[in-house]
Amino acid sequence: MAGRARPILILSIDGGGARGLIPVQVLYLIEHEAGIGIRETFDFFAGVSTGALIASYCAVGEGSLEVLAKTSYSSDNMSRIFDKSVWDKMLGRMQNQPKYDGVNKRQYLEEVLATVRINDIADKHLLVIAYDFINRELVTFKNRRGHDASYNPTLAEICDAATAAPTLYPPVPTTDLYSRWLVDGALAINDPSLCAISEALAMGYDIEQIWMLSMGTGRPVHDMSQEQQDQIGMASRDWGIVGWVTNGLLDHMLSASSAVSAHQCQQLLGDRYLRIDGTLPRALMKLDETTPAYVRNLRAHADIWYTANLKQIRLLLDSFQASRGHVASISASTR
């Protein structure tokens, strides 16, 4: 198949719960400090879990990244979304129900995404990943493409399903005629980059025409001695369901799938791929911590990641624009 005329630039954003503040803050700084418009620059937005909200917000383009970074991902607002009752605080994931009922999450999504439906997005591409745990199928919501978005759900419904992390939130039923029961797409893959590349290929782009900025939400720093690692390793041999869940099973799954996706994307795209991710102290790896101190620390790390990666970001975007300009000049010369 002959490729499309112009290269395509994809912004892909991982899941990570409250740690979604990091890519949001980096994107805000790219706009506010570097003067690079996010929605104007990227053609395709892809997200999983908290990244689904960010990608959808960017694709719609009706709000500012400053509001998303400073208000939506503030300690107050995230505390509302991760609303802990007395029993939540006492029992955490030890209780026999989801940690949160998801009511405030859905209400917030309806506030920030209004009544926009996925097929209302006409000038950008959007991909959101969820998971049908009953039929064990990956669910891909794409504007104006594919079966899963054919009933044209609201972005609030899509993001509610895409952020329904098992043990934290209950599954979300779709409003399609034949309803699916969906959970967080991170259960299948936490980094949507590889899925976005596959979608771009299906849309008719050649692999050489695909460029990508992929944004992670952190991985734990290697700060343990061998003795500490051995202690945890020995203890883990006695963990059952409760032991693994209370020791971060969900986050381990997120980290593992992100690592696989990042490796494959690097192999496929080479210099046309940039991954922004970094290490965090283990105390900052929690998915649902929302204290002011925790949020300040996440924001501080985001500022560091931005500074450390700005040169590479500019290089990627400049190279992409040069490639697009080269294609345009060839097209003009052949007319």
Solvent accessible surface area in square Angstrom, and as a share of the most:
residue,aa,sasa,rsa
1,M,193,0.86
2,A,94,0.73
3,G,27,0.26
4,R,109,0.40
5,A,76,0.59
6,R,125,0.46
7,P,4,0.02
8,I,1,0.01
9,L,0,0.00
10,I,0,0.00
11,L,0,0.00
12,S,0,0.00
13,I,0,0.00
14,D,2,0.01
15,G,0,0.00
16,G,0,0.00
17,G,19,0.18
18,A,1,0.00
19,R,4,0.01
20,G,0,0.00
21,L,0,0.00
22,I,1,0.00
23,P,1,0.00
24,V,0,0.00
25,Q,11,0.05
26,V,1,0.00
27,L,0,0.00
28,Y,16,0.06
29,L,18,0.09
30,I,2,0.01
31,E,59,0.26
32,H,115,0.51
33,E,107,0.48
34,A,15,0.12
35,G,64,0.62
36,I,26,0.13
37,G,24,0.23
38,I,1,0.01
39,R,56,0.20
40,E,138,0.62
41,T,21,0.12
42,F,2,0.01
43,D,30,0.16
44,F,1,0.01
45,F,0,0.00
46,A,0,0.00
47,G,0,0.00
48,V,0,0.00
49,S,9,0.06
50,T,11,0.07
51,G,0,0.00
52,A,0,0.00
53,L,12,0.06
54,I,0,0.00
55,A,0,0.00
56,S,0,0.00
57,Y,15,0.06
58,C,8,0.05
59,A,0,0.00
60,V,25,0.15
61,G,37,0.36
62,E,139,0.62
63,G,42,0.40
64,S,54,0.35
65,L,11,0.06
66,E,75,0.34
67,V,77,0.44
68,L,0,0.00
69,A,0,0.00
70,K,102,0.43
71,T,79,0.46
72,S,7,0.04
73,Y,11,0.04
74,S,25,0.16
75,S,17,0.11
76,D,121,0.63
77,N,20,0.10
78,M,5,0.02
79,S,46,0.30
80,R,71,0.26
81,I,22,0.11
82,F,18,0.08
83,D,78,0.41
84,K,61,0.26
85,S,58,0.37
86,V,104,0.60
87,W,159,0.56
88,D,14,0.07
89,K,143,0.60
90,M,128,0.57
91,L,73,0.36
92,G,17,0.16
93,R,58,0.21
94,M,119,0.53
95,Q,37,0.17
96,N,154,0.79
97,Q,135,0.60
98,P,56,0.35
99,K,26,0.11
100,Y,8,0.03
101,D,103,0.53
102,G,12,0.12
103,V,97,0.56
104,N,39,0.20
105,K,11,0.05
106,R,68,0.25
107,Q,93,0.41
108,Y,13,0.05
109,L,4,0.02
110,E,84,0.38
111,E,104,0.47
112,V,39,0.22
113,L,6,0.03
114,A,55,0.43
115,T,117,0.68
116,V,21,0.12
117,R,104,0.38
118,I,0,0.00
119,N,31,0.16
120,D,85,0.44
121,I,7,0.04
122,A,78,0.60
123,D,96,0.50
124,K,26,0.11
125,H,52,0.23
126,L,3,0.01
127,L,2,0.01
128,V,0,0.00
129,I,0,0.00
130,A,0,0.00
131,Y,39,0.15
132,D,0,0.00
133,F,85,0.36
134,I,106,0.54
135,N,93,0.48
136,R,198,0.72
137,E,75,0.34
138,L,77,0.38
139,V,0,0.00
140,T,32,0.19
141,F,3,0.01
142,K,31,0.13
143,N,11,0.06
144,R,150,0.55
145,R,86,0.31
146,G,45,0.44
147,H,126,0.56
148,D,19,0.10
149,A,2,0.02
150,S,75,0.48
151,Y,51,0.19
152,N,41,0.21
153,P,1,0.00
154,T,28,0.16
155,L,0,0.00
156,A,2,0.02
157,E,8,0.04
158,I,1,0.00
159,C,0,0.00
160,D,10,0.05
161,A,1,0.01
162,A,0,0.00
163,T,20,0.12
164,A,0,0.00
165,A,10,0.07
166,P,38,0.24
167,T,58,0.34
168,L,5,0.02
169,Y,9,0.04
170,P,46,0.29
171,P,48,0.30
172,V,15,0.08
173,P,59,0.37
174,T,10,0.06
175,T,101,0.59
176,D,37,0.19
177,L,152,0.76
178,Y,179,0.68
179,S,61,0.39
180,R,51,0.19
181,W,115,0.41
182,L,0,0.00
183,V,6,0.04
184,D,5,0.03
185,G,0,0.00
186,A,4,0.03
187,L,55,0.28
188,A,45,0.35
189,I,29,0.15
190,N,5,0.02
191,D,0,0.00
192,P,0,0.00
193,S,0,0.00
194,L,48,0.24
195,C,25,0.15
196,A,0,0.00
197,I,3,0.01
198,S,64,0.42
199,E,15,0.07
200,A,0,0.00
201,L,75,0.37
202,A,63,0.49
203,M,12,0.05
204,G,8,0.08
205,Y,24,0.09
206,D,56,0.29
207,I,46,0.23
208,E,115,0.51
209,Q,25,0.11
210,I,0,0.00
211,W,25,0.09
212,M,0,0.00
213,L,1,0.00
214,S,0,0.00
215,M,1,0.00
216,G,1,0.01
217,T,5,0.03
218,G,9,0.08
219,R,112,0.41
220,P,39,0.25
221,V,49,0.28
222,H,167,0.75
223,D,86,0.44
224,M,53,0.24
225,S,57,0.37
226,Q,119,0.53
227,E,119,0.53
228,Q,88,0.39
229,Q,90,0.40
230,D,71,0.37
231,Q,109,0.49
232,I,77,0.39
233,G,35,0.34
234,M,123,0.55
235,A,50,0.38
236,S,25,0.16
237,R,188,0.69
238,D,129,0.67
239,W,59,0.21
240,G,45,0.44
241,I,147,0.75
242,V,83,0.47
243,G,16,0.15
244,W,97,0.34
245,V,24,0.14
246,T,69,0.40
247,N,68,0.35
248,G,22,0.21
249,L,66,0.33
250,L,15,0.07
251,D,22,0.11
252,H,101,0.45
253,M,71,0.32
254,L,8,0.04
255,S,41,0.26
256,A,61,0.48
257,S,23,0.15
258,S,11,0.07
259,A,64,0.49
260,V,92,0.53
261,S,1,0.00
262,A,21,0.16
263,H,109,0.49
264,Q,75,0.33
265,C,0,0.00
266,Q,80,0.35
267,Q,123,0.55
268,L,85,0.42
269,L,3,0.01
270,G,26,0.25
271,D,140,0.72
272,R,46,0.17
273,Y,13,0.05
274,L,18,0.09
275,R,50,0.18
276,I,2,0.01
277,D,36,0.19
278,G,11,0.10
279,T,55,0.32
280,L,1,0.00
281,P,56,0.35
282,R,92,0.34
283,A,70,0.54
284,L,10,0.05
285,M,19,0.08
286,K,106,0.45
287,L,9,0.04
288,D,14,0.07
289,E,40,0.18
290,T,11,0.06
291,T,66,0.38
292,P,78,0.49
293,A,50,0.38
294,Y,12,0.04
295,V,8,0.05
296,R,155,0.56
297,N,72,0.37
298,L,0,0.00
299,R,54,0.20
300,A,48,0.37
301,H,40,0.18
302,A,0,0.00
303,D,58,0.30
304,I,108,0.55
305,W,18,0.06
306,Y,20,0.08
307,T,103,0.60
308,A,74,0.58
309,N,22,0.11
310,L,41,0.20
311,K,171,0.73
312,Q,92,0.41
313,I,0,0.00
314,R,101,0.37
315,L,117,0.58
316,L,9,0.04
317,L,13,0.06
318,D,92,0.48
319,S,41,0.26
320,F,0,0.00
321,Q,89,0.39
322,A,68,0.53
323,S,31,0.20
324,R,36,0.13
325,G,39,0.38
326,H,112,0.50
327,V,40,0.23
328,A,53,0.41
329,S,62,0.40
330,I,86,0.44
331,S,47,0.30
332,A,54,0.42
333,S,89,0.58
334,T,106,0.62
335,R,234,0.85
